[in-house]
């Protein structure tokens, strides 16, 4: 199955949570906070949304940071994705 977002929507796959802190403390699974960093899996076409022209600024493969409570969680098979609006993405992470 494949997700194809519409309008200004973006499909994200959450990156794995850190298992140890910077000081080396190992965190159990239930103590780990969900990461707000994800990889872009699919990007909608943009277009006119709410009467305004929307140009998509992210592309597939980008690593991004998104708003903490943004989006809709979707599970396809064994994989989990988050579908967010482009304006819920706050930054592109560059190496």
Order of alpha helices (4+ residues) and beta strands (2+ residues): beta-beta-beta-beta-beta-beta-beta-beta
